[in-house]
Amino acid sequence: MLSEQSAATVRATLPAVGAALGTITERFYAGLFEAHPELLRDLFNRGNQAAGTQRQALAGSIAAFATHMLDRPGQRPDAMLQRIAHKHASLGVTPEQYGVVHEHLFAAIAEVLGDAVTPEVAAAWDEVYWLMANALIAVERRLREEHGGPAWRAWEVVERAAETADVTTFRLRPADCGPVRDFLAGQYVSVRVTLTDGARQIRQYSLSGAPGPDLRQISVKRVHTADAPDGEVSNHLHARVEVGDVLDLSEPYGDLVLDADSDTPLLLASAGIGVTPMTAMLAHLADSGHRAPVTVVHADRSPATHALRTDHEAYAAKLPDAAVHLWYEQDAPAGTHPGLVDLTGVPLAPGTRAYLCGPLPFMRAVRTQLIAKGVAPADIHYEVFGPDLWLAGQA
């Protein structure tokens, strides 16, 4: 909880700080990487840095946390903190790095806001930062203790299969042949690769197969974008990683996991490569004998770009009460819908709990439609691939 004096100062300065956060975070990352180039080389996603999305996400999370502390002083934004902490833990972020971030973030604040940063203002925002940082450090420590084992483990690729022209599935087993910790359907792993320039870049990929005793499965979309650099790691995996090669994987993390008993109606909605955690969830539901209604919603460019479609439909078919609704912008075959997702005619059982994964515009549109159909906002959960710009859009 913010002290009374700091809360008053933060409330008075939040509009100015919030308006300048974009510039502050740009200066912050520039100073951080100048002092610690190894962080950009071996920890931060260079693609997100080039595109500016990480700056937007950081600005959004700071503003959202500060606003929450002012509006609900007795309650931490645990959902936001959990999501960030899972990502940090899977990347191997250490408590010491929060001190490094603090140093360069507050140098950027002083540089951008100048004389407006009085000692009182600096102390108030310092309190905000350490409330957020210490909460994250505590959650990340607990997550690492729960998972145990080394931060990184070598896994051998035992199979690769093309799902679509731009999506490939990799199946891996531990190179040391040791036991494999179970995971929860919907979680992801961090994958660390060494690129041709020697940089060790890390990306997070949802586990796209059912939880199993000895294998991990990820399905990777090769990233090509017109207005940003192509995905370094996804293209490396597609072009260079073959059966017999070894990758570094983290333990599974992520808080978008099924939290419902077999009598809870569910809706699993995905778009594009967001199908990966939903396929794992469906596999788990089929294996566990889920009895309640399950509504499957998926949107894609066309049937040809719908990765894991066979698994998607096959797992749903194993459930006693499942309905599959597919939307395609192009070449929609009979039995599917053309265009964008429209849930108007999709029946939902009372008490439905929803899980969403896909591009932000898709998830926002689906969330709006679900609320209009009576689904409680607290029962709508989502996963963002990459920086969480949902918060940035709301800040």
N, C-alpha and C positions, 0 to 999 in steps of 0.2 A: 504494500500500500504506500502511495506517495505521502510524504509529510504534508501537513496543511500548507506550509509556506511554499514548498516546491509546487504543489498542485495549483496554487494561485498563480505562480510565475509561469508554469507551463500553459495554463489556460490562456493567459494574456499573450503569450508569445507563440502559441501553436499556429495561428494563421500565418505569421511571418516565416516561421521555421518550415511549416508545411509547404508554403509557396516556393521556398528555396531548396527543398529537399532534392529535387532533380539535379541542381547544380552542385549541391553539397556532396551527393553520392558520386557524381562524376569526378569531382576533385579528390574525394576520398580514395577511390580506386586508383586514380593516377598516382597519388602519393604512396599508397600502399604497395603498388607493384614496382614503383621506382626503388623503394627501400627493400622490398622483398620480392624480387623477380621470380624466385622459386615457387611462390604461391600461384602466380599466373601459369607458370610452366607445368606444375605438378598437382594442383588442387582445384583451382577455379576453372570453370568451363570457358575456354577461350572463345567459343562461338557465341555464348550468351553475352560475354563482355563486348565482343565486336558489335553485336546487335543492340546492346543497351538494355536488354531485358532484365539482367541481374540488378542493374542500378534501379530500375523501376520497382522491382520486387523488394529490394532493401528499403527504399523510400516508403513504399506502401506498408511494409511491416512495422517500421518505426512509427509512422503516423497512426496506424491502426492500434498499436499497443498504447501509445500515449493517450489517444482518444478514449480507449477502453478504461484506462486507469482514472481518467477524469469522470467518465460517465458512470462507471461501476467500481468505485474505489475499493470495495471489499471483495472483489472477485477477479481472479486472473483469467485472461483469455486462453484457457488451457487448450482448446481445440487448435488454435493457431500455433501455440507453443509446441504442442505435440507434433504437428506436421513438420515444423522447422527442425525440431530435435531429431526426429527420425532421419531426415535427410542429412543432417550434420553427423549423426552417429555413423551412418553408412559410409560417409566420405572420410571418416577418421579425423574430424575436427577435434582439436584438443582444448582444454580449458585455458592454456597459456595463450592461445591465439586470440581469445577475447580481449586480452590486454593489448595486443598489437592492433586489433581493430579499433579499440577505444582511442589509442594514441592518434591514429591517422584520421578517424572520424571527427574527433574534436578539433584537430588541427584544421580540417576542412571547414567545419562550422565557423571557427574563428576567422578563417580566411574569407569566407563568403559573406558573413554577416557583420564582420568588422566591429565597430564600436558598440553595436547593439548587443554584443555578447558581454554583458557585465558579469562580474563575479557571481552575482545572484542568479543570473540566467544560466551561466555555465554550471553552477552547482545543481540547479533544478534539473537540467537535461542530463547531467551526469547521473543523477539519481534515477531518472527514467532508464538510462542505458543499463545501469548495473542491476536494476530490478529485472529487466528483460534478460540480460546476459546471465545472471546468477540462476534465474529460473531455468533457462536453457541448459546451463552447465549441469544442474541437478538432474534434469530429465535425461540428458545424454549419458550421464554417469550411470544412472539406473538402467538405461537401455543396454549399455555395454556390459554391465554386470549380468543382466538377464541372459544376454546372448553368449557371453563367455568366448573363450578361444581367441585366436589372433585376429587383428583387424583385417588382414588379408590372407587368403588361402589360394593355393594353385589348383585350378580345375582344368582337366583335359577335355577338349572337344571330342565327343564320340560320334556325333552325327550332326550334319547340317542339311536342311531341306528348304527349298524355295517355296514360299507360300504364295507370293505374288511377284510381279516384276521388281518390286522394291522392298519386300519383306522376306527375311530369311530367319528360320528357326534354328537355334543352336542348342543341342543337348550336351550336357557336361557332367562329368563325375570327378570326384576328388583325385588329384594326381597322387596323393599319398595313400589312396585306397582306404582311408579311415572312415569312421562313421559320419553320417550326415544328419545334422540337426533338422527337425521338422520345421515347417513354416506355415503361416496362415494364408489361405487363399486371398489374393489381392495385394500381397506384399511384393517388394522389389529387392533387387540386389544392385550394388555398385559394381561396375566392371572397370578395371584399370588396365590400360594398354600402353605400350611404348610405341610412339609414332616414329616416322622416319627421321624427324628432326631431333629425336632423343627425348622429347617431352613425354611425361607420363600423365595422360589425360584420363579423367574418370567420368563415366556416365552411369545413369541409373536406368535399369530396365525391369519392367514387371515380370514376375515369374508367370509364364503363360500356360503351364501344365499343372495338373493336380499335385497337391503335396504328396511326395513319395519318399521312400526310404534311402535312395542312393543316387538320384539324379536331380539336376536343375535344368529347367528349360526356359530360354528367353527367345522372344521373337522381335527382331530388330528391323525397324524401318530405315532405309537409307534416306538420309535427309538431303534434299535438293531444294534450295530456295532462290528466288530471283533477286531478293533485296538484302540478302545476308550470305555469309560464307556457307558453303556446304558443310554438313555435319562431319567433323573430323573423325570421330570414333565410329559412327555408324558406317561411313564409307570404308574405313580401315577394316572393320569386321567383315563387310561384304567382299572386299577385294582381296584381303590378305590372310584371313583366318580360315584354316581348313581342319578337317579331321586329323587329330593327333597333336594339334597345337595346344598350348597351355595359356590360360587367362587367369588373372588375379580377380577373385570375387570376394565381396564382403559377405557377412552373414545377412539373412533377410531382414529388412526393416519395412516400415510403412504402417500407417494407421487406418488406411481404407481397407478394413477387413470385415468379414461378415460377423455381425454381432446380433444374432437372432436365433431363436429355437426353431424346431422343425414345424411349428404351427404359425410362424410369422409370415404373412404374405410379403413377397419381395418384388422389386422392380430393378433390373440390371440394364442400364442404358449406356450405350457407348457410341462413339463415332471414330472412324479411322482406326489408327493404331491403339486407341483407347480400348479396343476389344480385348487386349491381352489380359488384364487382370480379371475382366468379366468372364473370359473363358475358363480361367483357373477357378473362379467362384462357381461357375456352372458345374465343372468337373467335381468339385468338392460336394456340391449339393446333390449331384447324382450318386456319388459314392456313399453319402451319409443318409440317403433315403429321405430327403426333405419332402414333407407331405403337403404343405400349404401352397397356394398359387404362386407361381413365378412368372412374371411378365418380362420378356426379353425384348429390348428395343435396340436396334443398331442402325446407324446411318453411314453411308459411304458414297464415294464418287460413282462407283459402278460395281456390279458383281465381281468384275475382274480385279478390283482393288480391295475387296473384302477379305482380309487376311483371316486365316483360321476359320473360315466359314463352315467347313465340314465339321470341325470339332464343335463349333458354336451351336450348330443345329443338332448334332448327334447327342451332345450332353443334355440339351433341352428335351430331346425326345425321350430320354430315360426317366424324366421326372413325371410323376403321376398327374400333375396339374400345371402344365406350362404352356404359354402362348408366345410365339415368336413373331415380331413385327419388324420388317426390314424396309428401309427407305434408301433409294438410290437416285442420285441426281441425273444419272444417264443410264440408259439401257435397262430400265427396271423390268424384270420378267413378270409373268403372271404370278399372282399370289403375293407380290410385294407392292410397295407404294412408290410412286415417282416423287421427286422433289425433296423437301426438307421435312424433318420430323414434325408431325402434327398428332398430338395425343387425344384429340377431341373424341374420336370414336374408339379409343382403347379403354376397355373397362378395367378398373382397379378395385381390388378388394379393400374393405375398410381396414385401417391399421397398416397399410402397406408401408414398408421401409424401402427407401430408394438409394441406389448406389450409382454414381455417375462418373464417367471417365471419357475425356475427349477434348477437343478445342474449347476454349472458354466461351465463345459465342454459342456453341451447341449446348454446353452445360447450363449457361444462364437461361437460354430459351426453354430447355427442358424443365429446369427448376421452376420457372415462372408458370409453366403449364401444370406442373404437378401441384403447386400450391393452389392454383385455380380449381383443381380437381379435388381439393380437400386434404392433400397430404400435408402433414405437419412439417414446418420448416426444420424442426429438430430431427426429423426422420429422413432428411435428405443429406447424403454424404457424398463427397466428391474427391477426386484425385487429379492434381495438375501435373502434367509431365513438364519438367523444367521449372524455372522460377515461377512462384505463385503470383501471377499478375491479377488474380481475382481480388486480392487485397489492394493492389495498386489501383485497380479500377474503382474501388470503393473509398479510397482515402481522400 
